[in-house]
Amino acid sequence: MRILVAGVAGTVAQRLALRLLAEGHEVVGLDAREVKGAPKDLEVIRADLRKRPAEDVFRKRRPEAVVHMATVTSLAVSGEERERINLGGTQAVFEYCKRYGVKQCLFVGRHTYYGAASDAPLLHTEDEPPRALDAFPELADLVAADLYAATALWRLPQLTTAVLRLCYTLGTPGAGTLSQFLAGRRVPLVLGYDPLFQVLHEQDAVEALALALTKKLRGIFNVAGPQPLPLSRVVQETGRTPIPLPETLLRLLIGRAGLPPLPSGALEHLKYPVVTDASAFKEATGFRPRYDEVQTLHRFRDVSAVR
């Protein structure tokens, strides 16, 4: 099968591309960013999804399936450019799929779509709306991209579309939101709060995405692995030191004194859990993670030791 992986500069996307190549698929990677260390067997085309060179890839290669992972968080890109990448890029992908006869598309979103709120349910199911965007406006463009991708389920009935809301992944140091949060020796917590966090080893994330392609999933699915753990335990098991601070003080120190830079709205995610019910995905694909929660955290600890 001819498969295009958009956003191939990302670690999970690159691992997925290699997995698909090993399975005998014809794979093309697409990204506006430079792809460092890409193996020679993987063809990578550098282009902005919103521009003509990216459309030319669809027009000339005619992929049968597309995996769209070319979205970014507020930790990587700020302001209007992030909105153009996330929402504009997603609109472009689905337009190209329609125009050039793509049969299957995976939109890989994030479980943070649901938002962190004090009155949210403990387990989020796929039919729930996003919450608390007023507290974390930097999530709005990712939520908009997710909602737009979901409209393809009725707008483009000829396209087998799956929207996958993936929990935090861990593996390669510095790759992913949680990995960046855990980059330093000291990790801040909001005093008086210890929310549950879900983590999935990046190799298990690759397995989940490969299964979604193989099973030709259609619909919206939460993707998660082992049971969640309190954030303080996540920090400790990765060899870091949790530093509980009053919220007002933490807002002043974020990005300083060795603490990771975070948007102010992200503090809500250090207070309230965002835990998803992934039973529908497991039932549809048979997915079972290879690594449990402690193994995932210890493997990350071993490859990302901090001094």
C-alpha positions as CSV (number, residue, x, y, z in Angstrom):
1,M,0.0,0.0,0.0
2,R,1.2,3.5,-0.8
3,I,1.2,5.5,2.5
4,L,2.0,9.1,3.1
5,V,3.1,10.1,6.7
6,A,2.7,13.8,7.2
7,G,4.7,15.3,10.1
8,V,7.4,12.6,9.7
9,A,10.0,14.7,11.6
10,G,8.3,13.6,14.8
11,T,9.7,10.6,16.6
12,V,6.6,8.5,16.6
13,A,5.8,9.4,13.0
14,Q,9.4,8.4,11.9
15,R,9.2,5.1,13.8
16,L,5.8,4.4,12.2
17,A,7.2,5.1,8.7
18,L,10.0,2.6,9.3
19,R,7.6,0.0,10.7
20,L,5.5,0.4,7.5
21,L,8.5,0.1,5.3
22,A,9.6,-3.1,7.0
23,E,6.1,-4.5,6.4
24,G,6.6,-3.9,2.7
25,H,4.5,-0.8,2.2
26,E,5.6,2.1,-0.1
27,V,6.1,5.0,2.3
28,V,6.7,8.7,1.7
29,G,7.4,11.2,4.5
30,L,6.3,14.8,4.3
31,D,7.3,17.6,6.7
32,A,8.0,21.3,6.6
33,R,10.8,20.8,9.2
34,E,14.2,19.3,8.5
35,V,14.1,15.6,9.3
36,K,17.4,14.8,11.1
37,G,18.8,11.3,11.1
38,A,16.2,9.9,8.7
39,P,17.3,6.5,7.4
40,K,18.2,6.3,3.7
41,D,15.4,3.8,3.0
42,L,12.8,6.5,3.9
43,E,12.0,9.0,1.2
44,V,11.3,12.4,2.8
45,I,9.9,15.4,1.0
46,R,10.3,18.8,2.7
47,A,7.2,20.9,2.1
48,D,4.5,22.9,4.0
49,L,1.2,21.1,3.9
50,R,-0.6,24.3,2.9
51,K,1.6,24.9,-0.1
52,R,1.6,23.7,-3.7
53,P,4.7,21.3,-3.3
54,A,2.8,19.3,-0.7
55,E,-0.2,19.1,-2.9
56,D,2.1,17.9,-5.7
57,V,3.1,14.9,-3.5
58,F,-0.6,13.9,-3.4
59,R,-1.1,14.5,-7.1
60,K,2.0,12.6,-8.3
61,R,2.2,9.8,-5.7
62,R,-1.5,9.2,-5.3
63,P,-1.2,7.7,-1.8
64,E,-3.9,5.1,-0.8
65,A,-3.6,6.0,2.9
66,V,-2.5,9.2,4.8
67,V,-1.4,9.4,8.4
68,H,-1.6,13.0,9.5
69,M,0.7,13.8,12.4
70,A,1.7,17.3,11.3
71,T,0.3,19.2,14.3
72,V,2.3,21.2,16.9
73,T,1.8,22.2,20.5
74,S,2.2,25.6,22.1
75,L,5.6,24.4,23.4
76,A,6.9,24.2,19.9
77,V,5.2,27.1,18.0
78,S,3.3,30.1,19.4
79,G,0.6,32.3,18.2
80,E,-1.0,32.6,14.8
81,E,1.5,30.3,13.1
82,R,0.5,27.4,15.3
83,E,-3.1,27.9,14.2
84,R,-2.1,28.0,10.5
85,I,-0.2,24.8,10.9
86,N,-2.7,22.9,12.9
87,L,-6.0,24.0,11.4
88,G,-4.8,25.1,8.0
89,G,-2.7,22.0,7.6
90,T,-5.5,19.7,8.6
91,Q,-7.9,21.4,6.2
92,A,-5.4,21.0,3.4
93,V,-4.8,17.3,4.1
94,F,-8.5,16.4,3.9
95,E,-8.9,18.6,0.7
96,Y,-6.0,16.7,-0.9
97,C,-7.5,13.4,0.2
98,K,-10.8,14.3,-1.5
99,R,-9.2,15.7,-4.6
100,Y,-6.8,12.9,-5.3
101,G,-8.8,9.8,-4.3
102,V,-7.1,8.8,-1.0
103,K,-9.0,5.9,0.5
104,Q,-8.0,6.0,4.2
105,C,-6.8,8.8,6.5
106,L,-5.7,8.7,10.2
107,F,-5.8,12.0,12.0
108,V,-3.6,11.6,15.1
109,G,-4.7,14.0,17.8
110,R,-4.2,14.3,21.5
111,H,-6.1,13.3,24.5
112,T,-5.7,16.8,25.9
113,Y,-8.6,17.6,23.5
114,Y,-11.0,17.0,26.4
115,G,-9.4,19.7,28.6
116,A,-8.7,19.6,32.3
117,A,-11.5,20.8,34.6
118,S,-12.5,20.3,38.2
119,D,-16.0,19.1,37.2
120,A,-14.9,16.7,34.4
121,P,-15.6,13.0,34.6
122,L,-12.8,10.7,35.6
123,L,-12.9,8.8,32.3
124,H,-13.5,10.6,29.0
125,T,-15.3,8.8,26.3
126,E,-15.1,9.7,22.6
127,D,-18.5,11.4,22.5
128,E,-17.7,14.1,25.0
129,P,-17.1,17.7,24.0
130,P,-13.9,19.6,24.8
131,R,-13.9,21.6,28.1
132,A,-12.0,24.4,29.8
133,L,-10.7,26.1,26.6
134,D,-11.1,29.4,28.4
135,A,-8.5,28.3,30.9
136,F,-6.1,26.9,28.2
137,P,-6.7,28.9,25.0
138,E,-3.5,27.6,23.5
139,L,-5.3,24.3,22.9
140,A,-8.0,25.9,20.8
141,D,-6.3,25.3,17.4
142,L,-5.6,21.6,18.2
143,V,-9.2,21.1,19.3
144,A,-10.4,22.9,16.1
145,A,-8.2,20.6,13.9
146,D,-9.6,17.5,15.7
147,L,-13.2,18.7,15.2
148,Y,-12.5,19.5,11.6
149,A,-11.0,16.0,11.0
150,A,-14.1,14.5,12.6
151,T,-16.4,16.2,10.0
152,A,-14.8,14.1,7.3
153,L,-16.7,11.1,8.7
154,W,-19.9,12.6,7.2
155,R,-18.5,15.1,4.6
156,L,-16.3,12.5,2.9
157,P,-18.1,9.1,3.2
158,Q,-15.8,7.7,0.5
159,L,-12.8,8.3,2.8
160,T,-12.2,5.9,5.7
161,T,-11.4,8.3,8.4
162,A,-10.2,7.7,12.0
163,V,-9.6,10.4,14.5
164,L,-7.2,9.0,17.2
165,R,-6.8,10.9,20.5
166,L,-3.5,9.6,21.7
167,C,-2.4,9.9,25.3
168,Y,1.1,11.2,26.3
169,T,3.9,9.1,24.8
170,L,7.3,8.6,26.3
171,G,10.5,7.1,24.8
172,T,13.0,9.4,23.1
173,P,14.2,12.2,25.4
174,G,12.8,15.6,24.3
175,A,10.2,14.0,22.0
176,G,6.7,14.9,23.0
177,T,5.0,17.1,25.5
178,L,5.5,15.0,28.6
179,S,9.1,14.3,27.7
180,Q,9.8,18.0,27.5
181,F,8.0,18.6,30.8
182,L,10.2,15.9,32.4
183,A,13.4,17.2,30.9
184,G,14.9,18.7,34.0
185,R,16.0,17.2,37.3
186,R,13.3,19.1,39.2
187,V,9.7,18.9,38.0
188,P,7.0,21.3,39.4
189,L,3.7,20.2,40.8
190,V,0.9,22.4,42.0
191,L,0.7,22.2,45.8
192,G,-2.3,20.2,46.9
193,Y,-2.9,18.5,43.5
194,D,-1.7,15.2,42.1
195,P,-3.7,14.3,39.0
196,L,-3.6,11.0,37.2
197,F,-1.5,10.8,34.1
198,Q,-1.7,8.2,31.3
199,V,1.5,7.3,29.5
200,L,2.2,5.1,26.5
201,H,5.6,3.9,25.3
202,E,6.3,5.4,21.9
203,Q,6.8,1.9,20.5
204,D,3.4,0.9,21.7
205,A,2.0,4.1,20.1
206,V,3.6,2.9,16.8
207,E,1.9,-0.4,17.2
208,A,-1.5,1.2,17.8
209,L,-1.2,3.4,14.7
210,A,-0.1,0.5,12.6
211,L,-3.1,-1.5,13.8
212,A,-5.5,1.4,13.0
213,L,-4.2,1.3,9.4
214,T,-4.4,-2.5,9.1
215,K,-7.9,-2.6,10.6
216,K,-9.1,0.3,8.4
217,L,-10.7,2.0,11.4
218,R,-13.5,4.5,10.9
219,G,-14.6,6.7,13.7
220,I,-13.3,8.5,16.7
221,F,-11.1,6.6,19.2
222,N,-9.2,7.2,22.4
223,V,-5.8,5.5,22.4
224,A,-4.1,4.7,25.7
225,G,-2.2,2.0,27.2
226,P,-1.7,0.8,30.8
227,Q,-3.3,2.2,33.9
228,P,-2.8,5.9,34.9
229,L,-0.5,6.9,37.7
230,P,-0.5,10.1,39.9
231,L,1.8,12.7,38.5
232,S,4.1,12.6,41.5
233,R,4.7,8.9,40.9
234,V,5.3,9.6,37.2
235,V,8.0,12.1,38.2
236,Q,9.6,9.8,40.8
237,E,9.7,6.8,38.6
238,T,11.5,8.7,35.8
239,G,14.2,9.6,38.3
240,R,13.2,13.2,38.8
241,T,12.4,15.2,41.9
242,P,8.8,16.5,42.3
243,I,8.7,20.1,43.6
244,P,5.2,21.0,44.9
245,L,4.7,24.8,44.8
246,P,1.7,27.1,45.4
247,E,0.0,27.9,42.2
248,T,0.6,31.6,42.4
249,L,4.3,31.1,42.9
250,L,4.5,28.5,40.2
251,R,3.0,30.9,37.7
252,L,5.8,33.3,38.4
253,L,8.6,30.7,38.2
254,I,7.5,28.7,35.1
255,G,10.4,28.8,32.7
256,R,12.8,30.0,35.4
257,A,14.9,28.5,38.1
258,G,15.4,25.3,36.1
259,L,11.6,24.7,35.7
260,P,10.2,23.8,32.3
261,P,8.5,26.6,30.2
262,L,4.7,26.1,30.0
263,P,1.8,28.2,28.9
264,S,-0.1,29.5,31.9
265,G,-3.2,27.4,30.9
266,A,-1.1,24.2,31.2
267,L,-1.2,24.5,35.0
268,E,-4.8,23.3,34.8
269,H,-3.4,20.0,33.5
270,L,-1.1,19.8,36.6
271,K,-4.2,20.1,38.8
272,Y,-7.0,18.0,37.1
273,P,-6.7,14.6,35.4
274,V,-7.4,14.0,31.7
275,V,-7.9,10.2,31.6
276,T,-9.5,8.5,28.6
277,D,-11.5,5.4,28.2
278,A,-9.7,3.5,25.4
279,S,-11.9,0.4,25.5
280,A,-13.4,1.0,22.1
281,F,-10.0,1.2,20.4
282,K,-8.8,-2.0,22.1
283,E,-12.0,-3.8,21.1
284,A,-11.8,-2.7,17.5
285,T,-8.1,-3.5,17.0
286,G,-7.1,-6.0,19.7
287,F,-4.4,-3.6,20.8
288,R,-2.5,-4.5,24.0
289,P,0.5,-2.4,25.1
290,R,3.8,-4.3,25.3
291,Y,5.1,-2.1,28.2
292,D,3.2,-1.5,31.4
293,E,3.2,2.0,33.1
294,V,6.2,1.3,35.3
295,Q,8.2,-0.3,32.5
296,T,7.4,2.7,30.3
297,L,8.6,5.2,32.9
298,H,11.8,3.2,33.8
299,R,12.8,2.9,30.2
300,F,12.4,6.6,29.8
301,R,14.4,7.1,33.0
302,D,17.2,4.9,31.7
303,V,17.6,6.7,28.3
304,S,17.2,10.2,29.7
305,A,19.1,10.3,32.9
306,V,19.6,13.9,34.3
307,R,22.3,15.2,36.5
